[in-house]
Amino acid sequence: MELLTFLENDDLENFNENMSISAVEEKDSKGFTILHLAVQREKYDFVDALMYYGADPNVENKNHETPLHIAAKQDSDEIFKLLWDYGADLDQENYKGQTPKDIAEASHSKKVLRVIEEIEKD
């Protein structure tokens, strides 16, 4: 995962210059894409770049977790909202049958729960 080096070094310029469809879709041994990893590391600008480039916000790892599940668990409200804006599915379930909302509730992710509440109002 070439992009991972740039992500780990906070090198957004080289990250953007080296982005390709194959790099965005590449998965590690656990099924994580660079989008999963950027969300996990709470790197908003990298997530934004990936979404702009066309990364799938509903891509699943081996546990059927999407980037939205990860953002919900970490209470990353801005990233959660960004993923939602790019079409992430609130109803997608992981291997335990949990939606991102279920994860947010179990993790006491108050900021993400407020975002979900706003989304559900609309």
Secondary structure, 3 states (H helix, E strand, C coil): CHHHHHHHCCCHHHHHHCCCHHHHHCCCCCCCCHHHHHHHCCCHHHHHHHHHHCCCCCCCCCCCCCHHHHHHHHCCHHHHHHHHHCCCCCCCCCCCCCCHHHHHHHCCCHHHHHHHHHHHHC
